[in-house]
Amino acid sequence: MRKLPPLTELRAFEAAARHLSFKMAAAELSVTPTAISHQVKLLERHCGQPLFRRRPRPLVLTWAGQQLFPVVRDGFETFAEALTAVRAGASTGRLRITATNAFAARWLVPRLPNWRDAYPRLKLDIVGTDAVLDLNAGEADIAIRYARKPPSVGPCVELLRDSFYVVASPKLVGQMQKSLSPAGLTQFPLIEIEWPPTDAEAPRWQRWQNLASRSHKSVVPTANHIRPY
């Protein structure tokens, strides 16, 4: 096992070497200059030779101090970067996100450059699938899904809601301004997204027509399409 000096001695030396001042190093580490001097002397005893030339002032690194300082400084910077990554939840260096194919393609993927700018060291895996992955089994770290009520697998945040509109091409309906009844829409070809047959509340045409008929509403087809994302 490698024999290393205590971390407090290395911290004191690194701060003193960076500032070339025991007083400034003491202020940074919230200790007294005497404490810094004591820790540096213990490190010099460990190294077997002086690391600073104290007289005449100002404080100057010896040859041994010049050799040791960049190694200790870079080591502390590496520690800081690693701890930052761990605190960000990146102990493995990779975050796995699952979302529906449409949401992944139209919303997540176009924003990847922003992610790389904010977290250049954290790798991101995007799993676009309409199947629901098991977070408890480790199939993904974060899931972005459509749901009518909060899932029970863990903490969740509502991001947004969808709105559905009746839209039509002017080539099909012309420039009509007359309102159509729900039944009147049946004279036109209706395009519908496939929904799971077990989803009784899916926004299908039949369900929309039933609800609209009960409320006696009519619609004016429009060519303006509002995207849900």
HELIX and SHEET records of a PDB file:
HELIX    1   1 LEU A    7  HIS A   19  1                                  13    
HELIX    2   2 PHE A   22  LEU A   29  1                                   8    
HELIX    3   3 PRO A   33  CYS A   47  1                                  15    
HELIX    4   4 TRP A   63  ARG A   87  1                                  25    
HELIX    5   5 ASN A  101  PHE A  103  1                                   3    
HELIX    6   6 ALA A  104  LEU A  108  3                                   5    
HELIX    7   7 VAL A  109  ARG A  111  5                                   3    
HELIX    8   8 LEU A  112  ALA A  118  1                                   7    
HELIX    9   9 PRO A  170  VAL A  173  1                                   4    
HELIX   10  10 ALA A  183  GLN A  187  5                                   5    
HELIX   11  11 TRP A  205  SER A  215  1                                  11    
SHEET    1   A 2 PHE A  52  ARG A  53  0                                        
SHEET    2   A 2 VAL A  60  LEU A  61 -1                                        
SHEET    1   B 3 LYS A 123  GLY A 128  0                                        
SHEET    2   B 3 ARG A  94  ALA A  99  1                                        
SHEET    3   B 3 ILE A 142  ILE A 144  1                                        
END                                                                             
